[in-house]
Amino acid sequence: MSFAAPTLPALSLFETRVLGVLAEKQRTVPDSYPLTLNAVVSGCNQKTSRSPVLDVSEAEAQAALDSLKGYSLVTESSGGRAFRYAHNADRVLHLPSQSVILLTVLMLRGPQTAGELRIACDRMHNFADISSVEGFLNEMAERPAGALVVRLARLPGARESRWAHLLSGAPAEALAGPDADARGADVSLGEVAALKANLARLEAEVSDLRSLLARVCSELGIVPAQGG
């Protein structure tokens, strides 16, 4: 079975985060929806209900929005002084709202059990029971146009299997297989990408600070000490 819908390429971590934010805010803050770029950035960088926690810049969010527009997953409209953005995932992927909500939580929070998903979705939709959640997950896993979710191998000691979305391709847990080291397999490709992005930003900030220090020292006539 294919891991991704054939009509879409594998989305990046920033693209899934932006798409997830738009789908989440449509239901949790409908009065502010569609969202401005600033609202998208704020939603992407929330410290709660997000895994991994990211530090997405305006430029990175805009690039993700533009890319998602190219896939018709996002629409843009002008409202007031700023452009506003809305998701179009339900129409593009031909999914009911319940399935979109489950995908939203998986995009924003990473792999979850059906029970965890039911609780996490509560602000957007009240699933009657865990069986209802599993029903929609199984439909997406067996989708004729290409699976959108996958049930991961159960971790040692775990009572339930977790589910992951496939909009970014197969997650590390699925590729590693059930015999892989549980701790290593629990680090997703998205988390690795986030760490690399954060490292690149930190390196750029250090470079900027060094340049600023050099200018200040030059203006004051101070020779900066050389690091060992």
Secondary structure as GFF3:
##gff-version 3
##sequence-region A 1 228
A	DSSP	alpha_helix	13	28	.	.	.	ID=ss1
A	DSSP	three_ten_helix	30	32	.	.	.	ID=ss2
A	DSSP	beta_strand	35	36	.	.	.	ID=ss3
A	DSSP	alpha_helix	37	44	.	.	.	ID=ss4
A	DSSP	alpha_helix	58	70	.	.	.	ID=ss5
A	DSSP	beta_strand	74	79	.	.	.	ID=ss6
A	DSSP	beta_strand	82	87	.	.	.	ID=ss7
A	DSSP	alpha_helix	89	93	.	.	.	ID=ss8
A	DSSP	alpha_helix	97	109	.	.	.	ID=ss9
A	DSSP	beta_strand	112	113	.	.	.	ID=ss10
A	DSSP	alpha_helix	114	120	.	.	.	ID=ss11
A	DSSP	alpha_helix	130	141	.	.	.	ID=ss12
A	DSSP	beta_strand	149	151	.	.	.	ID=ss13
A	DSSP	beta_strand	162	165	.	.	.	ID=ss14
A	DSSP	alpha_helix	172	176	.	.	.	ID=ss15
A	DSSP	alpha_helix	182	185	.	.	.	ID=ss16
A	DSSP	alpha_helix	189	220	.	.	.	ID=ss17
###
